[in-house]
Amino acid sequence: MVDALLAYPGHVIATMRAHTEWVLQKNERGKTEPIAMGMRAEQRRGVEYEFDVVASMDRDNVLTVLKSRCPKFTRAVIREPDGMALAADLLAWLQDGAPAADPADFINRATAEDATYEGLLALYGEVEAASLLASPMLHPETGEPTNLGDVIKARGSALRAPAA
């Protein structure tokens, strides 16, 4: 799932349920009471490292940014956040940079009739540098689900094999 999200050629906003743990805290009257705390995402461990911005929202509608590559949101704590304003700020940051690589261009180059083994080696390096090796796709010949890296490797292997 995470590979598919990362390979998607657009922007993705994802939500995850938090693993809840209960802790005992003293309330304003000095009595100890159990409080639900969202501790980590209920996905695989470390999944938050795959995303550019990670935040949690508590029951009091306070958004706490845990991790951000967007400077505006680094260590931000926002009470009752305005979703439209947050989205506009994120979109402005996302659009400020080089255009994203298009996996379709890599697929066309990998399946071109004039492709060579050496060219596919170089293409594999480009796709790896763009973090698109796991881009999901249907195999051009079989129609079976696969990924871009495997298609390039298989095509390179076929071109490298001596003609019988």
N, C-alpha and C positions, 0 to 999 in steps of 0.2 A: 504494500500500500504506500509506504513512504517513498519507495523508488518511483512509483507512478506519479505521486504528487510532485516530486522534485523534477521529474522529466517533463511535466506538463509545460507547454510553451507559453503559458500565461501566468497571471498572478493568482494565487490561491489563498483564501482565508479559511482556516480550519479551526474548529473548536474541539476540545477534548474534555472529558469528564475528569475531575480531580479525584485521586485516591484520598478518601477521607479518613483521618485519624482523629480520635477524640483525646483531648488533653484536659486536665483539671486546672481551672484558674479561679482566682478569687474575684467575685463580682464587686460592684460598688458598695454593697452592704457588708463586705468582708466574708461572705459565705463562699465556700468552694463549690463550683458547679462545672459540669462537663461542657466543653465548647468544641464544636466540629471545626476541624482545620483541614483545608485542602492542601495536601503536602506535595503531590507530584501528579503528573498526567498518567491516566490509566492506559498507557500504551507501552511500547517497549522502553526499557530504561535508556535514558539519554536522548529520547526523541526530540527534546527541546533544542538540542544542538543543530538540528536539521533546518530550523526556521530562522528567518531574519529578525523577527520580532516575536517575543513570547511575553504574555501578560496573564495575570490572574485577576479575577474579580471576586470580591467577597460578598457576603450577604448584605452588607451595608451599601452596596453599589459603588465600591471604591476599586478602581482599576490600578493595579500595581504592575509596572513593567519590570519583568525579571531579567530580560535580555533584549538588547536592541542594537542592530547595525545602523538604524536610523538615528542620527544624533539628536533630533528633536525629542525622541522618546526615551533616551538613556536615563534610567533610574527614575522615571516619571511616576508620580502618584496622582491620579486624577479622580476627584470625587464626582460622581454622577456624570460620566463622560458623554459627550455629544457624539454619537456614532458617525454622523455625516461629516463633522469637522475632523474626527480621527481619520476617516477614510480619505478625505481630501488631502490631509497632510501626508498620509502614507503614499497615495497615488502620486503626489508631486515629487516625493523622494524617489519612488520607483521609476518615474519617467525621466529623472535627471541622471543620464548616463548613456552608455553605449547601447544600441539596440540589441535585443536578445538574439541568439543564434536560432535559426529555423531548422528543426530536424528534417523537414522535407528536402532541404537542399542537400544535406548529407546523404539521405536515402537515394536521391537521384544520382549523386556522384558515385555511390557504392554500387548501384545497379546499372550504371552506364555501360554500353557495349564496348567502349574504348578504354575501360578501366584496366589498370595494370597492377601487378602485385606490389610494386614499389609505391605506386600512387595510393593503393589501399592501406599500406603501412602508414603513410603520411596522414591519410584521412583518419585512420584509427586514432592517431595522436591528437589530431584536431578535435575529434569527438570527445576524447578523454579529457582534454583541456577544457572543453565546454561543459563537462559533467553531464554528458548526454548518452553515455554508453548504455544505460539501463532504459533509455526511451522505449516505451512499449510500441509495438507495431505488429502488423500482420506480415508474415514472410511473403515476399513478392512472388515466389513460385508456388508455394504450398498453401498459402492462406492461413497457416497456423500461427497462433500467437508466439511472438519472440521479442527480441529487443535489438536495437540498432547495432550494438557492439557485436552481438553474435552473427548478425547478417554480414557485417564487414569481415569478420574473421572467416566465416564459411566461404564467402566469395573469394577472399585472398587465398585460402587453402586450395580452392578449386583452380584458381589461375596459376598457382605455384606448382601444382601436380603436373608431371610431364604428360604430354599428349600421347595417347596409346595408338 
